[in-house]
Amino acid sequence: MTPPGGDIVGPIPPGRDPDEYDKLRRRVLWSLPTGLYVLGTRAGSRRNLMTVSWVTQVAQVPKLIGVGVEIGARTHELIVEGGVFALSLLARRDRALVRRFVKPVEDADVEEETGVGTMNGSAVRPASTGAPILDVAVGWLDCEVRHTLALGSHSWFVGEVVDVGPAEPGTPPDGSPDGDGGILRMEDTRMNYGG
């Protein structure tokens, strides 16, 4: 299977069948341990939530989080314009929820003054930057963009953590209260996103 656009991306080692090598490379990339999150963005009165997997902490001092976002995505546009993003961490039990946010949010009922409402049927509230976070999140990080790196099909946004918390006071951000084994990961779903 070749990527959108039809061309196999990257170098092919000498003597390897390009199609077979591309399939193998994708399988190996898809097997990297990867979290699955919902990224909230806001620019003015426009908001969006998007399922993302390319997320990691990139520095301890200051506390920086990096997220990879496809250039053509609405979320990319909102991060560029608004300069903020909020990451909702989900429990494994909420794996079906990420499917609601694989496309731009079209069904939003969010009160402009409070930022409280629903997006694609899920309850949201604003983080301190105004970016939406899911009410069911077991933890969340609110970030202001400090650096942006263009990386071909995606941009890497680095945000400084300006606020953080569990969705409900007293809930540990590991999804463990009901014994479900923690934070949602890519392998908990049938989704994949490998290079």
Secondary structure by P-SEA (a helix, b strand, c coil): cccccccccccccccccaaaaaaaaaaaaaacbbbbbbbbbbcccccbbbbbccccccccccbbbbbbbbcccaaaaaaaaccbbbbbbbcccccccccccccccccccccccccccccccbbbbbccccbbbbcccccbbbbccccccccccbbbbbbcccccccccccccccccccccccccccccccccccc
